[in-house]
C-alpha cells in the first residue's frame, strides 16, 4: 500500500514537473499588466512560441526537451522582470519587445542550445514558423546564438 502511494505521488510529481516550464498562461497574465495586445511581444511571440514548443516537445530528444523546458522557464522569468520594469511607461510595448528579444540569446545558450540543436534541427524547424525567422529580431537572435555557439 505504501509503495503504491509513493509511486502515485512520484508519477504525479513527474507529470507536473514535465510541463511546469511551459506555464504559457504566464504570458497572458503579463499581458493584463502590459496591455500591448495580441500583436505585442507577450501574446504575438512569447505565448505563441511557448504553446508551439509545448505542443512539439515530444519531437525533441531528451536533451532537447530539457533545453526547451529550461529556455521556457528562463524566457518567462525574464519577461516578468521586463514587464514589471516597464508597466506604466508610454513606450512600454516597444521596450518589452526589444528587451524580451534581447534576452533570447542568453536564455537559449545558457540552457545548452549549442549542444542540442544539431540532433533536434527537425523539431526546431517544426516549431518555428518559417516567416518568423526573417524578422529583424529573429535574425539578431540567430546571429547572436550562432556567434556564441561558434565561440
Chimera marker file (.cmm) of the C-alpha trace (Angstrom):
<marker_set name="trace">
<marker id="1" x="0.000" y="0.000" z="0.000" r="1" g="1" b="0" radius="0.5"/>
<marker id="2" x="2.741" y="2.484" z="0.958" r="1" g="1" b="0" radius="0.5"/>
<marker id="3" x="4.606" y="1.609" z="-2.238" r="1" g="1" b="0" radius="0.5"/>
<marker id="4" x="1.504" y="2.374" z="-4.318" r="1" g="1" b="0" radius="0.5"/>
<marker id="5" x="1.076" y="5.735" z="-2.632" r="1" g="1" b="0" radius="0.5"/>
<marker id="6" x="4.755" y="6.607" z="-3.151" r="1" g="1" b="0" radius="0.5"/>
<marker id="7" x="4.653" y="5.563" z="-6.820" r="1" g="1" b="0" radius="0.5"/>
<marker id="8" x="1.422" y="7.511" z="-7.382" r="1" g="1" b="0" radius="0.5"/>
<marker id="9" x="2.845" y="10.653" z="-5.797" r="1" g="1" b="0" radius="0.5"/>
<marker id="10" x="6.074" y="10.248" z="-7.776" r="1" g="1" b="0" radius="0.5"/>
<marker id="11" x="4.167" y="9.923" z="-11.060" r="1" g="1" b="0" radius="0.5"/>
<marker id="12" x="2.008" y="12.959" z="-10.308" r="1" g="1" b="0" radius="0.5"/>
<marker id="13" x="5.122" y="14.995" z="-9.450" r="1" g="1" b="0" radius="0.5"/>
<marker id="14" x="6.876" y="13.796" z="-12.581" r="1" g="1" b="0" radius="0.5"/>
<marker id="15" x="3.912" y="14.731" z="-14.785" r="1" g="1" b="0" radius="0.5"/>
<marker id="16" x="3.603" y="18.120" z="-13.095" r="1" g="1" b="0" radius="0.5"/>
<marker id="17" x="7.307" y="18.874" z="-13.435" r="1" g="1" b="0" radius="0.5"/>
<marker id="18" x="7.415" y="17.840" z="-17.081" r="1" g="1" b="0" radius="0.5"/>
<marker id="19" x="5.224" y="20.740" z="-18.108" r="1" g="1" b="0" radius="0.5"/>
<marker id="20" x="5.995" y="23.180" z="-15.291" r="1" g="1" b="0" radius="0.5"/>
<marker id="21" x="8.284" y="25.234" z="-17.524" r="1" g="1" b="0" radius="0.5"/>
<marker id="22" x="5.545" y="25.586" z="-20.119" r="1" g="1" b="0" radius="0.5"/>
<marker id="23" x="3.216" y="27.608" z="-17.952" r="1" g="1" b="0" radius="0.5"/>
<marker id="24" x="2.207" y="29.617" z="-21.008" r="1" g="1" b="0" radius="0.5"/>
<marker id="25" x="-0.527" y="31.383" z="-19.039" r="1" g="1" b="0" radius="0.5"/>
<marker id="26" x="2.330" y="33.486" z="-17.647" r="1" g="1" b="0" radius="0.5"/>
<marker id="27" x="2.297" y="35.448" z="-20.899" r="1" g="1" b="0" radius="0.5"/>
<marker id="28" x="-1.468" y="36.075" z="-20.652" r="1" g="1" b="0" radius="0.5"/>
<marker id="29" x="-1.069" y="37.248" z="-17.065" r="1" g="1" b="0" radius="0.5"/>
<marker id="30" x="1.751" y="39.580" z="-18.036" r="1" g="1" b="0" radius="0.5"/>
<marker id="31" x="-0.335" y="40.904" z="-20.933" r="1" g="1" b="0" radius="0.5"/>
<marker id="32" x="-3.028" y="42.054" z="-18.484" r="1" g="1" b="0" radius="0.5"/>
<marker id="33" x="-0.366" y="44.305" z="-16.911" r="1" g="1" b="0" radius="0.5"/>
<marker id="34" x="1.352" y="45.405" z="-20.116" r="1" g="1" b="0" radius="0.5"/>
<marker id="35" x="-1.714" y="45.913" z="-22.327" r="1" g="1" b="0" radius="0.5"/>
<marker id="36" x="0.188" y="45.555" z="-25.625" r="1" g="1" b="0" radius="0.5"/>
<marker id="37" x="-2.449" y="43.490" z="-27.444" r="1" g="1" b="0" radius="0.5"/>
<marker id="38" x="-2.433" y="40.303" z="-29.492" r="1" g="1" b="0" radius="0.5"/>
<marker id="39" x="0.307" y="41.580" z="-31.796" r="1" g="1" b="0" radius="0.5"/>
<marker id="40" x="2.583" y="42.639" z="-28.911" r="1" g="1" b="0" radius="0.5"/>
<marker id="41" x="5.561" y="40.514" z="-27.902" r="1" g="1" b="0" radius="0.5"/>
<marker id="42" x="3.847" y="38.776" z="-24.984" r="1" g="1" b="0" radius="0.5"/>
<marker id="43" x="0.954" y="37.288" z="-26.950" r="1" g="1" b="0" radius="0.5"/>
<marker id="44" x="2.205" y="37.555" z="-30.528" r="1" g="1" b="0" radius="0.5"/>
<marker id="45" x="5.542" y="35.866" z="-29.864" r="1" g="1" b="0" radius="0.5"/>
<marker id="46" x="6.049" y="34.728" z="-26.248" r="1" g="1" b="0" radius="0.5"/>
<marker id="47" x="2.726" y="32.950" z="-25.773" r="1" g="1" b="0" radius="0.5"/>
<marker id="48" x="2.654" y="31.720" z="-29.356" r="1" g="1" b="0" radius="0.5"/>
<marker id="49" x="6.054" y="30.024" z="-29.134" r="1" g="1" b="0" radius="0.5"/>
<marker id="50" x="5.517" y="28.778" z="-25.605" r="1" g="1" b="0" radius="0.5"/>
<marker id="51" x="2.471" y="26.875" z="-26.911" r="1" g="1" b="0" radius="0.5"/>
<marker id="52" x="4.312" y="25.683" z="-30.031" r="1" g="1" b="0" radius="0.5"/>
<marker id="53" x="7.235" y="24.311" z="-28.001" r="1" g="1" b="0" radius="0.5"/>
<marker id="54" x="4.838" y="22.715" z="-25.537" r="1" g="1" b="0" radius="0.5"/>
<marker id="55" x="2.922" y="21.049" z="-28.401" r="1" g="1" b="0" radius="0.5"/>
<marker id="56" x="6.084" y="19.871" z="-30.172" r="1" g="1" b="0" radius="0.5"/>
<marker id="57" x="8.036" y="18.788" z="-27.083" r="1" g="1" b="0" radius="0.5"/>
<marker id="58" x="7.872" y="15.084" z="-27.970" r="1" g="1" b="0" radius="0.5"/>
<marker id="59" x="9.595" y="15.799" z="-31.287" r="1" g="1" b="0" radius="0.5"/>
<marker id="60" x="12.763" y="16.725" z="-29.360" r="1" g="1" b="0" radius="0.5"/>
<marker id="61" x="15.143" y="14.138" z="-27.922" r="1" g="1" b="0" radius="0.5"/>
<marker id="62" x="15.672" y="14.048" z="-24.127" r="1" g="1" b="0" radius="0.5"/>
<marker id="63" x="18.405" y="16.715" z="-24.152" r="1" g="1" b="0" radius="0.5"/>
<marker id="64" x="16.336" y="18.855" z="-26.500" r="1" g="1" b="0" radius="0.5"/>
<marker id="65" x="13.334" y="18.569" z="-24.180" r="1" g="1" b="0" radius="0.5"/>
<marker id="66" x="15.468" y="19.647" z="-21.223" r="1" g="1" b="0" radius="0.5"/>
<marker id="67" x="16.754" y="22.590" z="-23.246" r="1" g="1" b="0" radius="0.5"/>
<marker id="68" x="13.219" y="23.610" z="-24.276" r="1" g="1" b="0" radius="0.5"/>
<marker id="69" x="11.940" y="23.485" z="-20.677" r="1" g="1" b="0" radius="0.5"/>
<marker id="70" x="14.942" y="25.398" z="-19.350" r="1" g="1" b="0" radius="0.5"/>
<marker id="71" x="14.614" y="28.020" z="-22.081" r="1" g="1" b="0" radius="0.5"/>
<marker id="72" x="10.875" y="28.451" z="-21.499" r="1" g="1" b="0" radius="0.5"/>
<marker id="73" x="11.453" y="29.000" z="-17.773" r="1" g="1" b="0" radius="0.5"/>
<marker id="74" x="14.290" y="31.454" z="-18.472" r="1" g="1" b="0" radius="0.5"/>
<marker id="75" x="12.279" y="33.461" z="-21.009" r="1" g="1" b="0" radius="0.5"/>
<marker id="76" x="9.252" y="33.653" z="-18.713" r="1" g="1" b="0" radius="0.5"/>
<marker id="77" x="11.384" y="34.778" z="-15.774" r="1" g="1" b="0" radius="0.5"/>
<marker id="78" x="12.965" y="37.490" z="-17.918" r="1" g="1" b="0" radius="0.5"/>
<marker id="79" x="9.562" y="38.523" z="-19.319" r="1" g="1" b="0" radius="0.5"/>
<marker id="80" x="8.230" y="39.029" z="-15.783" r="1" g="1" b="0" radius="0.5"/>
<marker id="81" x="11.140" y="41.309" z="-14.898" r="1" g="1" b="0" radius="0.5"/>
<marker id="82" x="10.873" y="43.199" z="-18.171" r="1" g="1" b="0" radius="0.5"/>
<marker id="83" x="7.126" y="43.786" z="-17.879" r="1" g="1" b="0" radius="0.5"/>
<marker id="84" x="7.397" y="44.865" z="-14.244" r="1" g="1" b="0" radius="0.5"/>
<marker id="85" x="10.142" y="47.359" z="-15.158" r="1" g="1" b="0" radius="0.5"/>
<marker id="86" x="8.056" y="48.855" z="-17.981" r="1" g="1" b="0" radius="0.5"/>
<marker id="87" x="4.498" y="48.978" z="-16.606" r="1" g="1" b="0" radius="0.5"/>
<marker id="88" x="3.129" y="52.497" z="-16.841" r="1" g="1" b="0" radius="0.5"/>
<marker id="89" x="5.687" y="53.760" z="-19.347" r="1" g="1" b="0" radius="0.5"/>
<marker id="90" x="4.302" y="55.259" z="-22.541" r="1" g="1" b="0" radius="0.5"/>
<marker id="91" x="6.726" y="53.262" z="-24.696" r="1" g="1" b="0" radius="0.5"/>
<marker id="92" x="6.302" y="50.064" z="-22.669" r="1" g="1" b="0" radius="0.5"/>
<marker id="93" x="5.252" y="47.807" z="-25.574" r="1" g="1" b="0" radius="0.5"/>
<marker id="94" x="8.261" y="48.687" z="-27.722" r="1" g="1" b="0" radius="0.5"/>
<marker id="95" x="10.540" y="48.373" z="-24.676" r="1" g="1" b="0" radius="0.5"/>
<marker id="96" x="9.091" y="44.992" z="-23.739" r="1" g="1" b="0" radius="0.5"/>
<marker id="97" x="9.549" y="43.683" z="-27.270" r="1" g="1" b="0" radius="0.5"/>
<marker id="98" x="13.138" y="44.914" z="-27.583" r="1" g="1" b="0" radius="0.5"/>
<marker id="99" x="14.212" y="43.818" z="-24.112" r="1" g="1" b="0" radius="0.5"/>
<marker id="100" x="12.498" y="40.430" z="-24.360" r="1" g="1" b="0" radius="0.5"/>
<marker id="101" x="14.096" y="39.635" z="-27.714" r="1" g="1" b="0" radius="0.5"/>
<marker id="102" x="17.443" y="40.750" z="-26.281" r="1" g="1" b="0" radius="0.5"/>
<marker id="103" x="17.042" y="38.120" z="-23.537" r="1" g="1" b="0" radius="0.5"/>
<marker id="104" x="16.616" y="35.251" z="-26.002" r="1" g="1" b="0" radius="0.5"/>
<marker id="105" x="20.276" y="34.657" z="-26.870" r="1" g="1" b="0" radius="0.5"/>
<marker id="106" x="21.330" y="34.260" z="-23.239" r="1" g="1" b="0" radius="0.5"/>
<marker id="107" x="18.347" y="32.070" z="-22.362" r="1" g="1" b="0" radius="0.5"/>
<marker id="108" x="18.908" y="29.836" z="-25.389" r="1" g="1" b="0" radius="0.5"/>
<marker id="109" x="22.642" y="29.430" z="-24.885" r="1" g="1" b="0" radius="0.5"/>
<marker id="110" x="22.709" y="29.222" z="-21.076" r="1" g="1" b="0" radius="0.5"/>
<marker id="111" x="20.279" y="26.312" z="-21.351" r="1" g="1" b="0" radius="0.5"/>
<marker id="112" x="22.582" y="24.454" z="-23.740" r="1" g="1" b="0" radius="0.5"/>
<marker id="113" x="21.315" y="25.214" z="-27.234" r="1" g="1" b="0" radius="0.5"/>
<marker id="114" x="24.765" y="24.758" z="-28.777" r="1" g="1" b="0" radius="0.5"/>
<marker id="115" x="24.846" y="21.126" z="-27.658" r="1" g="1" b="0" radius="0.5"/>
<marker id="116" x="21.342" y="20.160" z="-28.758" r="1" g="1" b="0" radius="0.5"/>
<marker id="117" x="20.443" y="21.991" z="-31.953" r="1" g="1" b="0" radius="0.5"/>
<marker id="118" x="22.083" y="19.557" z="-34.381" r="1" g="1" b="0" radius="0.5"/>
<marker id="119" x="20.212" y="16.492" z="-33.159" r="1" g="1" b="0" radius="0.5"/>
<marker id="120" x="16.977" y="18.483" z="-32.810" r="1" g="1" b="0" radius="0.5"/>
<marker id="121" x="17.025" y="20.504" z="-36.010" r="1" g="1" b="0" radius="0.5"/>
<marker id="122" x="13.879" y="18.824" z="-37.340" r="1" g="1" b="0" radius="0.5"/>
<marker id="123" x="11.981" y="19.553" z="-34.125" r="1" g="1" b="0" radius="0.5"/>
<marker id="124" x="13.155" y="23.163" z="-34.164" r="1" g="1" b="0" radius="0.5"/>
<marker id="125" x="12.086" y="23.612" z="-37.781" r="1" g="1" b="0" radius="0.5"/>
<marker id="126" x="8.688" y="22.081" z="-36.959" r="1" g="1" b="0" radius="0.5"/>
<marker id="127" x="8.283" y="24.518" z="-34.073" r="1" g="1" b="0" radius="0.5"/>
<marker id="128" x="9.381" y="27.812" z="-35.594" r="1" g="1" b="0" radius="0.5"/>
<marker id="129" x="7.281" y="29.364" z="-38.322" r="1" g="1" b="0" radius="0.5"/>
<marker id="130" x="9.404" y="29.999" z="-41.384" r="1" g="1" b="0" radius="0.5"/>
<marker id="131" x="8.101" y="33.554" z="-41.797" r="1" g="1" b="0" radius="0.5"/>
<marker id="132" x="9.185" y="34.467" z="-38.251" r="1" g="1" b="0" radius="0.5"/>
<marker id="133" x="12.800" y="33.516" z="-38.946" r="1" g="1" b="0" radius="0.5"/>
<marker id="134" x="13.333" y="36.562" z="-41.151" r="1" g="1" b="0" radius="0.5"/>
<marker id="135" x="12.200" y="39.355" z="-38.845" r="1" g="1" b="0" radius="0.5"/>
<marker id="136" x="14.896" y="41.772" z="-37.718" r="1" g="1" b="0" radius="0.5"/>
<marker id="137" x="14.622" y="40.461" z="-34.154" r="1" g="1" b="0" radius="0.5"/>
<marker id="138" x="14.929" y="36.830" z="-35.235" r="1" g="1" b="0" radius="0.5"/>
<marker id="139" x="17.939" y="37.471" z="-37.450" r="1" g="1" b="0" radius="0.5"/>
<marker id="140" x="19.670" y="39.193" z="-34.499" r="1" g="1" b="0" radius="0.5"/>
<marker id="141" x="18.893" y="36.158" z="-32.324" r="1" g="1" b="0" radius="0.5"/>
<marker id="142" x="20.161" y="33.684" z="-34.904" r="1" g="1" b="0" radius="0.5"/>
<marker id="143" x="23.403" y="35.630" z="-35.370" r="1" g="1" b="0" radius="0.5"/>
<marker id="144" x="23.837" y="36.058" z="-31.603" r="1" g="1" b="0" radius="0.5"/>
<marker id="145" x="23.255" y="32.387" z="-30.832" r="1" g="1" b="0" radius="0.5"/>
<marker id="146" x="25.472" y="31.342" z="-33.735" r="1" g="1" b="0" radius="0.5"/>
<marker id="147" x="28.297" y="33.568" z="-32.504" r="1" g="1" b="0" radius="0.5"/>
<marker id="148" x="28.075" y="32.085" z="-29.001" r="1" g="1" b="0" radius="0.5"/>
<marker id="149" x="27.959" y="28.523" z="-30.324" r="1" g="1" b="0" radius="0.5"/>
<marker id="150" x="30.961" y="29.066" z="-32.582" r="1" g="1" b="0" radius="0.5"/>
<marker id="151" x="32.945" y="30.568" z="-29.742" r="1" g="1" b="0" radius="0.5"/>
<link id1="1" id2="2" r="1" g="1" b="0" radius="0.2"/>
<link id1="2" id2="3" r="1" g="1" b="0" radius="0.2"/>
<link id1="3" id2="4" r="1" g="1" b="0" radius="0.2"/>
<link id1="4" id2="5" r="1" g="1" b="0" radius="0.2"/>
<link id1="5" id2="6" r="1" g="1" b="0" radius="0.2"/>
<link id1="6" id2="7" r="1" g="1" b="0" radius="0.2"/>
<link id1="7" id2="8" r="1" g="1" b="0" radius="0.2"/>
<link id1="8" id2="9" r="1" g="1" b="0" radius="0.2"/>
<link id1="9" id2="10" r="1" g="1" b="0" radius="0.2"/>
<link id1="10" id2="11" r="1" g="1" b="0" radius="0.2"/>
<link id1="11" id2="12" r="1" g="1" b="0" radius="0.2"/>
<link id1="12" id2="13" r="1" g="1" b="0" radius="0.2"/>
<link id1="13" id2="14" r="1" g="1" b="0" radius="0.2"/>
<link id1="14" id2="15" r="1" g="1" b="0" radius="0.2"/>
<link id1="15" id2="16" r="1" g="1" b="0" radius="0.2"/>
<link id1="16" id2="17" r="1" g="1" b="0" radius="0.2"/>
<link id1="17" id2="18" r="1" g="1" b="0" radius="0.2"/>
<link id1="18" id2="19" r="1" g="1" b="0" radius="0.2"/>
<link id1="19" id2="20" r="1" g="1" b="0" radius="0.2"/>
<link id1="20" id2="21" r="1" g="1" b="0" radius="0.2"/>
<link id1="21" id2="22" r="1" g="1" b="0" radius="0.2"/>
<link id1="22" id2="23" r="1" g="1" b="0" radius="0.2"/>
<link id1="23" id2="24" r="1" g="1" b="0" radius="0.2"/>
<link id1="24" id2="25" r="1" g="1" b="0" radius="0.2"/>
<link id1="25" id2="26" r="1" g="1" b="0" radius="0.2"/>
<link id1="26" id2="27" r="1" g="1" b="0" radius="0.2"/>
<link id1="27" id2="28" r="1" g="1" b="0" radius="0.2"/>
<link id1="28" id2="29" r="1" g="1" b="0" radius="0.2"/>
<link id1="29" id2="30" r="1" g="1" b="0" radius="0.2"/>
<link id1="30" id2="31" r="1" g="1" b="0" radius="0.2"/>
<link id1="31" id2="32" r="1" g="1" b="0" radius="0.2"/>
<link id1="32" id2="33" r="1" g="1" b="0" radius="0.2"/>
<link id1="33" id2="34" r="1" g="1" b="0" radius="0.2"/>
<link id1="34" id2="35" r="1" g="1" b="0" radius="0.2"/>
<link id1="35" id2="36" r="1" g="1" b="0" radius="0.2"/>
<link id1="36" id2="37" r="1" g="1" b="0" radius="0.2"/>
<link id1="37" id2="38" r="1" g="1" b="0" radius="0.2"/>
<link id1="38" id2="39" r="1" g="1" b="0" radius="0.2"/>
<link id1="39" id2="40" r="1" g="1" b="0" radius="0.2"/>
<link id1="40" id2="41" r="1" g="1" b="0" radius="0.2"/>
<link id1="41" id2="42" r="1" g="1" b="0" radius="0.2"/>
<link id1="42" id2="43" r="1" g="1" b="0" radius="0.2"/>
<link id1="43" id2="44" r="1" g="1" b="0" radius="0.2"/>
<link id1="44" id2="45" r="1" g="1" b="0" radius="0.2"/>
<link id1="45" id2="46" r="1" g="1" b="0" radius="0.2"/>
<link id1="46" id2="47" r="1" g="1" b="0" radius="0.2"/>
<link id1="47" id2="48" r="1" g="1" b="0" radius="0.2"/>
<link id1="48" id2="49" r="1" g="1" b="0" radius="0.2"/>
<link id1="49" id2="50" r="1" g="1" b="0" radius="0.2"/>
<link id1="50" id2="51" r="1" g="1" b="0" radius="0.2"/>
<link id1="51" id2="52" r="1" g="1" b="0" radius="0.2"/>
<link id1="52" id2="53" r="1" g="1" b="0" radius="0.2"/>
<link id1="53" id2="54" r="1" g="1" b="0" radius="0.2"/>
<link id1="54" id2="55" r="1" g="1" b="0" radius="0.2"/>
<link id1="55" id2="56" r="1" g="1" b="0" radius="0.2"/>
<link id1="56" id2="57" r="1" g="1" b="0" radius="0.2"/>
<link id1="57" id2="58" r="1" g="1" b="0" radius="0.2"/>
<link id1="58" id2="59" r="1" g="1" b="0" radius="0.2"/>
<link id1="59" id2="60" r="1" g="1" b="0" radius="0.2"/>
<link id1="60" id2="61" r="1" g="1" b="0" radius="0.2"/>
<link id1="61" id2="62" r="1" g="1" b="0" radius="0.2"/>
<link id1="62" id2="63" r="1" g="1" b="0" radius="0.2"/>
<link id1="63" id2="64" r="1" g="1" b="0" radius="0.2"/>
<link id1="64" id2="65" r="1" g="1" b="0" radius="0.2"/>
<link id1="65" id2="66" r="1" g="1" b="0" radius="0.2"/>
<link id1="66" id2="67" r="1" g="1" b="0" radius="0.2"/>
<link id1="67" id2="68" r="1" g="1" b="0" radius="0.2"/>
<link id1="68" id2="69" r="1" g="1" b="0" radius="0.2"/>
<link id1="69" id2="70" r="1" g="1" b="0" radius="0.2"/>
<link id1="70" id2="71" r="1" g="1" b="0" radius="0.2"/>
<link id1="71" id2="72" r="1" g="1" b="0" radius="0.2"/>
<link id1="72" id2="73" r="1" g="1" b="0" radius="0.2"/>
<link id1="73" id2="74" r="1" g="1" b="0" radius="0.2"/>
<link id1="74" id2="75" r="1" g="1" b="0" radius="0.2"/>
<link id1="75" id2="76" r="1" g="1" b="0" radius="0.2"/>
<link id1="76" id2="77" r="1" g="1" b="0" radius="0.2"/>
<link id1="77" id2="78" r="1" g="1" b="0" radius="0.2"/>
<link id1="78" id2="79" r="1" g="1" b="0" radius="0.2"/>
<link id1="79" id2="80" r="1" g="1" b="0" radius="0.2"/>
<link id1="80" id2="81" r="1" g="1" b="0" radius="0.2"/>
<link id1="81" id2="82" r="1" g="1" b="0" radius="0.2"/>
<link id1="82" id2="83" r="1" g="1" b="0" radius="0.2"/>
<link id1="83" id2="84" r="1" g="1" b="0" radius="0.2"/>
<link id1="84" id2="85" r="1" g="1" b="0" radius="0.2"/>
<link id1="85" id2="86" r="1" g="1" b="0" radius="0.2"/>
<link id1="86" id2="87" r="1" g="1" b="0" radius="0.2"/>
<link id1="87" id2="88" r="1" g="1" b="0" radius="0.2"/>
<link id1="88" id2="89" r="1" g="1" b="0" radius="0.2"/>
<link id1="89" id2="90" r="1" g="1" b="0" radius="0.2"/>
<link id1="90" id2="91" r="1" g="1" b="0" radius="0.2"/>
<link id1="91" id2="92" r="1" g="1" b="0" radius="0.2"/>
<link id1="92" id2="93" r="1" g="1" b="0" radius="0.2"/>
<link id1="93" id2="94" r="1" g="1" b="0" radius="0.2"/>
<link id1="94" id2="95" r="1" g="1" b="0" radius="0.2"/>
<link id1="95" id2="96" r="1" g="1" b="0" radius="0.2"/>
<link id1="96" id2="97" r="1" g="1" b="0" radius="0.2"/>
<link id1="97" id2="98" r="1" g="1" b="0" radius="0.2"/>
<link id1="98" id2="99" r="1" g="1" b="0" radius="0.2"/>
<link id1="99" id2="100" r="1" g="1" b="0" radius="0.2"/>
<link id1="100" id2="101" r="1" g="1" b="0" radius="0.2"/>
<link id1="101" id2="102" r="1" g="1" b="0" radius="0.2"/>
<link id1="102" id2="103" r="1" g="1" b="0" radius="0.2"/>
<link id1="103" id2="104" r="1" g="1" b="0" radius="0.2"/>
<link id1="104" id2="105" r="1" g="1" b="0" radius="0.2"/>
<link id1="105" id2="106" r="1" g="1" b="0" radius="0.2"/>
<link id1="106" id2="107" r="1" g="1" b="0" radius="0.2"/>
<link id1="107" id2="108" r="1" g="1" b="0" radius="0.2"/>
<link id1="108" id2="109" r="1" g="1" b="0" radius="0.2"/>
<link id1="109" id2="110" r="1" g="1" b="0" radius="0.2"/>
<link id1="110" id2="111" r="1" g="1" b="0" radius="0.2"/>
<link id1="111" id2="112" r="1" g="1" b="0" radius="0.2"/>
<link id1="112" id2="113" r="1" g="1" b="0" radius="0.2"/>
<link id1="113" id2="114" r="1" g="1" b="0" radius="0.2"/>
<link id1="114" id2="115" r="1" g="1" b="0" radius="0.2"/>
<link id1="115" id2="116" r="1" g="1" b="0" radius="0.2"/>
<link id1="116" id2="117" r="1" g="1" b="0" radius="0.2"/>
<link id1="117" id2="118" r="1" g="1" b="0" radius="0.2"/>
<link id1="118" id2="119" r="1" g="1" b="0" radius="0.2"/>
<link id1="119" id2="120" r="1" g="1" b="0" radius="0.2"/>
<link id1="120" id2="121" r="1" g="1" b="0" radius="0.2"/>
<link id1="121" id2="122" r="1" g="1" b="0" radius="0.2"/>
<link id1="122" id2="123" r="1" g="1" b="0" radius="0.2"/>
<link id1="123" id2="124" r="1" g="1" b="0" radius="0.2"/>
<link id1="124" id2="125" r="1" g="1" b="0" radius="0.2"/>
<link id1="125" id2="126" r="1" g="1" b="0" radius="0.2"/>
<link id1="126" id2="127" r="1" g="1" b="0" radius="0.2"/>
<link id1="127" id2="128" r="1" g="1" b="0" radius="0.2"/>
<link id1="128" id2="129" r="1" g="1" b="0" radius="0.2"/>
<link id1="129" id2="130" r="1" g="1" b="0" radius="0.2"/>
<link id1="130" id2="131" r="1" g="1" b="0" radius="0.2"/>
<link id1="131" id2="132" r="1" g="1" b="0" radius="0.2"/>
<link id1="132" id2="133" r="1" g="1" b="0" radius="0.2"/>
<link id1="133" id2="134" r="1" g="1" b="0" radius="0.2"/>
<link id1="134" id2="135" r="1" g="1" b="0" radius="0.2"/>
<link id1="135" id2="136" r="1" g="1" b="0" radius="0.2"/>
<link id1="136" id2="137" r="1" g="1" b="0" radius="0.2"/>
<link id1="137" id2="138" r="1" g="1" b="0" radius="0.2"/>
<link id1="138" id2="139" r="1" g="1" b="0" radius="0.2"/>
<link id1="139" id2="140" r="1" g="1" b="0" radius="0.2"/>
<link id1="140" id2="141" r="1" g="1" b="0" radius="0.2"/>
<link id1="141" id2="142" r="1" g="1" b="0" radius="0.2"/>
<link id1="142" id2="143" r="1" g="1" b="0" radius="0.2"/>
<link id1="143" id2="144" r="1" g="1" b="0" radius="0.2"/>
<link id1="144" id2="145" r="1" g="1" b="0" radius="0.2"/>
<link id1="145" id2="146" r="1" g="1" b="0" radius="0.2"/>
<link id1="146" id2="147" r="1" g="1" b="0" radius="0.2"/>
<link id1="147" id2="148" r="1" g="1" b="0" radius="0.2"/>
<link id1="148" id2="149" r="1" g="1" b="0" radius="0.2"/>
<link id1="149" id2="150" r="1" g="1" b="0" radius="0.2"/>
<link id1="150" id2="151" r="1" g="1" b="0" radius="0.2"/>
</marker_set>
